Amino acid sequence: MNNRDNTFLQKLKDNAFYLSLGLGLFAILAVVGVYTAQQQDTKVADNELDLNVASDYASIATEEADVVEETNADVSKKAVKGTSDKEGVVVDVDDTTTQEEVASQKTEEVQDMANVGETEEIPKEVATNADVATEDNIPVTVNAGELDFNSEKTIDWPMNGKVILPYSMETTVYFKTLDQYKCNPGMLIQAGVGSSVQNAYLGQVTDVTSDNTYGNLVTLYIGNGYSLVYGQLDTIYVKEGDFVKAGQSLGTVGKPTDSFTEEGCHLFFQMLKEEEPVDPAIFIE
């Protein structure tokens, strides 16, 4: 027994260094293991804390978004109601009414108003805009009332220019192109091609025609059996049925027909009473 003990002790002495080294390494590994476990526990705890904080922030953001959405919905309803009241289309908006329903109600009421307007008289403002757009060369297209010309009233010159052949139904005058003397049922007013022709008195267009002698012609009835005729026209701005105010352009002067080449470009201006020619110069101011 003593020999065995001595041998064991001797081996321990001989291997004491290695045993100490092994125990030291074991102790180190144990310490490292414990430290690592503590760090992992701390990291898990931190992650759990971060997750809890993020969850809290998400909840807060959701609640704020809900509040903003409700506020915007209320503001939108109030805005729609305010706009509708201002435009004269009253739309009652309650807590259960959506913006789509409000828009639908407003559209239906506006359409109803438009349908009613189709059977009512056109507002004066709309008619005024039409008159402004046609002021230069397009006739009045609304009823001008009763045409009231009579022998006591006067007419305007249809354009500025020299009278190269006067009205003459009691005596004859000389026509250069035709080289003959004959009666003249109207007056010839010298003008250049493209010159504007103004209506001499408020009237309604009854005829737009053309013939070989006087070219393109426009006839207006001005009341009590009187009519005005404009010939040798090129462009014509009016049509049958139009009411044309005094001073508005009927059209422009064109080249003379073959019956008046020697007389040159001019306006043929005629006045009729019950379809019989009368001297327009008597009524011109």
PyMOL commands that set and color helices and strands:
alter all, ss='L'
color gray80, all
select helices_A, chain A and resi 2-14+16-87+99-118+124-133+258-260+280-282
alter helices_A, ss='H'
color red, helices_A
select strands_A, chain A and resi 163-165+168-175+180-184+187-190+196-198+203-211+215-223+226-236+243-244+249-253+266-273+276-278
alter strands_A, ss='S'
color yellow, strands_A
deselect
rebuild
show_as cartoon
